Amino acid sequence: MNALDDVLSRIDDIVEQIPQLLEIAPVPENRLRAILWGLAIGDALGNTSESRVPRNRFREFGKITGYLPNRHANGQRVGLPSDDTQMAFWLLEHLLGEGRLDPNLLSQVFATRTVYGMGQSVRKFRFNLASGLRWEVAGVPSAGNGAIMRIAPMLALQPHMAGADLAREIAKCAAITHNEHGAIASAVAWVHLLAALASGRQQFEPHNILQTFVRLQVGLEGPTRYRPRGGKMLGQFDGTLTEFLNLTVPEGIKKGMTTLDFGDLTYSGAFLLETLPVTIFLIGQNLEDPDRAILDAVNHTRDNDTIASLVASAMGALHGISAFRDEWKTGLLGRTSADDDGHVQALIEQVCREGVRTPYTAPP
């Protein structure tokens, strides 16, 4: 069965058996703003030094605390996007323009616009779509982290959509490029985690972050089987993403491991089995210290742009815009293409001011 169809069927099963699992807390406007700022800031802090062994990165750059000189901005120390930030804000732009998710239209946007640093999954998706495949089957069976990084703007569909309806739309959005059980399930679980963090309804402890995430993940991903590609767990695990998270994250928190040590264990790369453990570990270990959480993600992980983006979004959900240094905000150019400076900020303000106007929403 197509992975998307299977996950949608699992959502239906949850509706029948435990519908409260799909309830999603309303996200206040100020926290939605901070989540979206965090997505862009974290990516921009990391993408000029991504995919490096953390200790080698330190030898090259020292401790990174701000934007590095960027060759795409004449060496200026400014924040520019990677492909995933581009696609996240094209998603937000799409929702604002259409009033809903239209996967067919959005897939055309993803397939035709210029993408910076395009990953293998998106490249293959674009090839599939250009070859005439429908969006439902053009996404690749990849457990990479691209879909989860761009998914946060789906929160903008509140308050018009919630529960199972929102979960289904999140699943479809993820599957446009990553039609794989773990990638789709984790996108749905991530949006729910962000909403829980932003709602202020619960006082979180380190272990609650993992519990909140896997509560939905476990029922949606099904019998996936993943194996580590590196780190100390290489050759030591064969199972689901949920099982790997439950195996590694509580142990890391219990032992008070450093981010470097935890990354040595789980590899902290671009595969979900590498990205999500360290992301959830960093959030849980630094609930009251957003600056440390973000900078640890930037400096001490391999796929540091995506991991920092996820962590910064979560810190924005918890703390609002105060989670981010002033120079990170002022130095973010806000591009989604070569010369549209400020577009990210404009989209964020538009969605916070107006919301997503569905076809049934009366104008103000």
Buried (B, 14 or more C-beta within 10 A) or exposed (E): EEBBEBBBEBBEEBBEEEEEBBEBBBBBEEBBBBBBBBBBBBBBBBBBBBEBEBEEBBEEBEEBBBBBEBEBBEEBEBBBBBBBBBBBBBBBBBBBEBBBBBBEEBBBBBBEEEBBEBBEBBBBBBEBBEEEBEBBEBBBBBBBBBBBBBBBBBBBBBEBBBBBBBBBBBBBBBBBBBBBBBBBBBBBBBBBBBBBBBBEEEEBEBEBBBEBBBBBBBBBBBEBEBBBEBBEBEEEBEBBBBBBBBBBBBEBBEEEBEBBEBBBBBBBBBBBBBBBBBBBBBBBBBBEBBBBBBBBBBBBBBBBBBBBBBBBBBBBBBBBBEBBBEEBBEBBBBBBBEEEBEBBBBBBEBBBEEBBBEEEEEEE
